């Protein structure tokens, strides 16, 4: 079944080109609280693009909680994607390293809403997607959710949230009095979910049936939303994809982040927030992060100890201080192959091992030996287990005494990838490779047009599962349980996850010493 948007139309983070729609597309209206928007309907689906869910966070509103969108008169065009949030595009920028070409805009708090064609007889369940990108890259507009919406009878929302320093900088006088900020991107996520509560009915959605699903950094954001008192009641189920939220280096207290923020301001010649607000956004986006975040030194990400996330999230989960909603937590079989393409020889391998594991490098190498000179396979397997698989396992164990939790592993060994194989080698089920299957559509790294019959069937099963079909998928109750393996050869339940990924070993390395890190070139 064709997508509302032409297959292969992939937009870069800062692009605002008009999306090419199916030939039979017709205008369709929706009335939000801020005003009327005009989207399009055709080929069994409808879409409203670039709908503001909050006011632009510019000028005095930079590093402020998002304000409500300003009302407009007349009919607002909603057939163009809003600009992605400002971001620096470079390998080092991915991990907060600064530099690169700056794209996007500060005026970026826009949502895209997809739904089946026609007016529903009753309100439809809602799915909200939090995009990935290490809290420094990406946009909601990169993902065409029309097929997911149409096939599953859902209203699906993608959106942008602030990135890099503009989304995650903490400083004593940034936010409201007594609030150092550090999680403006999380504030945006909460604002979007509140907007869903007040406005999604205009698009045929039921605000009382909201599933939030997030991948990578989006999954990390969702981990914090589960532990945030400010997000209580805003969603009824959660799906966390490939986000190792329990890594020690993701747990940054706000006072530490604020101290790092002072060093960031000094690097720009500023002593306070007023000075920083006067600087052009591109200068701020290009400065390296002083913080410890998702992958070690130099990364941005949420903080804890403020009003959004009062506690360390691992402690919050253990104490049951979380939203009372069912959760799905999973990872991919070969996550780190995306990050280890450059590990081709012994010299690079040994440097990466020292960087990632320090004094534990020999113990890691004993468990993940280099076979037939394949240095990359050893490195990728160890990082996959340390940074993705075993944190997901620990998260499931922590959640299971308090809420229904299910686990999965995406195991398509031949998942499509746009990067030429001669440049990447075998990618397997790499980080983010499940997204084409979940959406049933192409995106920046993947072309779903090349799905085999088995992969198309896998995509159909995953879309049904993400939309709430949990048959033959047992929940974990107070301990471990089999996880669901999603594979083109057919799904199955598997109880060997922790053993296959050496999670007992990583509990000692990750919890007893330094967390392994990814290194940007």
C-alpha positions, 0 to 999 in steps of 0.5 A, spaced: 500 500 500 503 506 497 504 512 502 501 518 502 508 521 501 512 519 495 517 514 496 524 516 497 522 523 499 527 524 505 528 531 508 535 533 511 534 536 518 534 543 516 530 542 509 523 546 508 521 543 501 514 542 500 513 535 500 511 531 494 504 528 495 500 523 492 496 525 485 490 524 488 491 529 494 486 534 496 486 539 502 483 537 508 482 542 514 482 541 522 481 546 527 486 547 533 485 551 539 490 556 536 487 556 529 485 552 523 490 548 519 490 546 512 493 539 510 492 534 505 489 527 504 490 522 499 491 515 498 488 513 504 491 517 509 492 525 511 497 529 513 498 536 517 505 538 517 509 544 520 503 545 525 506 549 531 505 546 538 509 552 542 511 559 541 518 559 537 524 559 543 527 565 540 530 572 543 528 572 551 524 565 550 531 562 548 532 557 554 525 558 557 520 553 558 516 553 551 510 558 551 503 556 548 503 557 540 500 564 538 493 564 535 493 566 528 487 568 524 485 565 517 487 558 515 494 556 516 498 552 511 500 545 513 503 542 507 510 544 509 515 541 514 517 546 519 524 547 519 528 542 524 531 545 530 538 548 529 544 543 529 551 542 528 553 537 522 559 533 523 562 527 526 564 530 533 558 534 533 554 528 534 557 527 541 557 534 543 564 535 540 562 542 536 564 544 529 561 542 523 556 546 518 550 549 522 543 547 519 536 548 522 533 554 526 531 556 533 524 557 530 523 549 530 517 547 535 513 544 530 509 537 529 507 533 524 500 529 524 498 523 520 492 519 520 487 515 516 483 518 511 476 520 512 473 522 519 473 517 524 466 514 527 470 514 534 476 517 536 483 514 534 488 512 539 494 516 538 502 514 537 507 520 539 514 519 536 521 522 539 526 522 534 533 520 535 540 523 534 544 523 540 540 530 542 544 534 537 541 532 530 535 530 527 528 532 526 521 529 526 520 531 519 525 525 517 520 520 518 514 519 514 508 516 519 503 516 514 503 508 512 503 507 520 497 511 521 493 508 515 495 501 516 494 501 524 488 506 524 492 511 529 493 518 529 501 519 529 505 525 531 512 526 530 515 533 532 522 537 533 525 538 540 531 543 541 538 540 540 545 541 543 546 547 547 540 550 545 536 544 548 540 541 554 545 547 557 544 548 564 546 554 568 544 557 574 540 563 571 537 560 565 530 558 566 525 560 572 528 562 579 531 556 582 531 552 576 538 551 572 534 548 566 539 543 563 533 539 559 529 544 555 528 539 550 525 535 555 520 541 556 519 541 549 517 533 549 512 535 555 509 541 552 508 537 545 504 531 550 500 537 553 498 539 546 496 532 544 491 533 550 488 539 548 489 539 540 489 532 538 482 531 538 481 536 532 485 531 528 481 525 530 485 522 536 483 520 543 488 524 548 486 518 553 490 513 549 497 515 547 503 511 546 509 514 546 515 511 542 522 513 542 529 511 539 536 512 541 536 519 544 528 519 543 528 513 548 533 516 553 528 522 553 522 517 554 526 514 560 526 521 563 518 522 561 517 516 565 520 518 571 518 525 571 512 528 575 510 533 570 509 528 565 504 524 569 497 522 565 500 525 559 501 518 556 498 511 557 504 506 554 511 507 552 516 504 547 523 505 548 528 503 542 535 502 543 536 507 549 541 505 554 538 509 559 541 506 565 549 507 563 552 511 569 554 516 564 547 518 562 546 520 569 548 527 570 545 531 576 543 538 575 548 542 579 554 538 575 551 540 569 550 547 571 558 548 573 559 545 566 554 550 563 559 556 567 565 553 563 561 553 556 559 560 557 566 562 559 568 559 552 563 564 549 566 570 553 559 570 557 558 571 564 551 570 564 545 568 561 543 575 558 550 575 554 548 568 551 541 570 549 545 576 545 549 571 541 547 568 534 545 561 535 550 558 530 555 560 534 552 557 540 551 550 536 558 550 534 561 550 541 563 543 544 559 540 550 563 541 557 558 535 560 558 528 561 552 525 557 550 519 553 556 517 551 561 520 555 565 526 555 562 531 550 555 529 550 549 533 551 542 530 554 537 530 560 539 532 567 536 530 574 535 533 580 530 539 577 523 539 577 522 535 570 526 529 573 527 530 581 531 523 581 536 519 578 532 515 573 535 508 575 533 510 582 526 512 580 525 506 577 527 502 583 523 506 587 517 505 583 517 513 582 515 512 575 508 513 571 504 507 572 503 505 564 506 498 560 512 499 557 516 495 552 524 496 552 528 493 546 535 493 542 538 491 536 542 485 535 548 489 532 547 496 534 554 498 534 556 496 527 554 503 525 559 506 530 565 502 528 565 502 521 572 506 521 575 500 526 579 496 520 586 495 523 589 493 529 592 500 531 585 503 530 582 497 534 587 498 540 586 505 540 578 504 541 579 499 546 583 503 550 579 509 550 572 505 551 574 500 556 581 503 560 583 498 565 578 493 563 580 492 555 584 486 556 578 482 560 573 485 554 578 482 549 578 475 552 570 475 552 570 478 545 576 475 541 578 478 534 577 472 530 580 472 523 583 479 523 575 482 524 577 487 529 570 491 527 566 485 529 570 484 536 569 492 537 562 492 535 559 486 539 562 489 545 559 496 545 553 493 543 552 489 549 555 494 554 551 500 551 545 497 549 543 490 550 545 490 557 542 497 559 536 495 556 536 488 560 537 492 567 531 497 565 526 491 564 528 488 571 528 495 574 521 496 571 518 489 572 516 489 579 512 496 578 509 496 571 508 490 565 514 490 561 516 487 555 522 486 552 524 485 544 530 484 540 530 486 532 534 481 529 534 483 521 541 481 519 540 484 512 536 490 514 536 495 509 541 501 509 543 507 504 550 507 505 554 503 500 556 496 503 563 497 500 564 503 505 560 500 511 561 492 510 556 488 514 551 492 518 547 487 520 541 489 525 545 496 526 543 502 531 536 505 528 535 499 523 528 497 526 525 504 524 524 502 517 520 496 519 516 500 525 514 506 520 514 501 514 517 507 510 524 510 508 528 515 512 535 518 511 539 511 513 534 506 510 530 505 503 524 501 505 523 500 497 527 494 497 524 490 503 524 482 501 517 479 502 519 476 509 522 483 511 515 486 509 511 481 513 516 483 519 514 490 518 507 489 518 508 485 525 512 490 528 507 496 526 501 491 529 505 490 535 507 498 536 500 499 535 498 495 541 497 488 538 501 484 544 498 477 543 503 471 544 508 476 547 508 475 555 510 481 560 515 480 565 512 480 572 517 481 577 523 478 574 526 476 567 522 473 562 523 471 555 523 477 550 520 477 543 525 476 537 523 480 531 526 477 525 524 476 517 525 468 519 519 469 523 518 472 531 520 467 537 520 468 544 527 467 547 530 466 554 537 467 553 538 474 552 542 476 558 547 470 557 548 471 549 550 479 551 554 477 557 550 482 562 553 479 568 560 481 566 557 488 564 554 489 570 561 488 573 564 493 568 559 498 567 557 499 574 563 497 578 568 502 573 568 507 568 562 506 562 564 504 555 564 510 551 563 511 543 569 515 540 567 520 534 572 521 529 
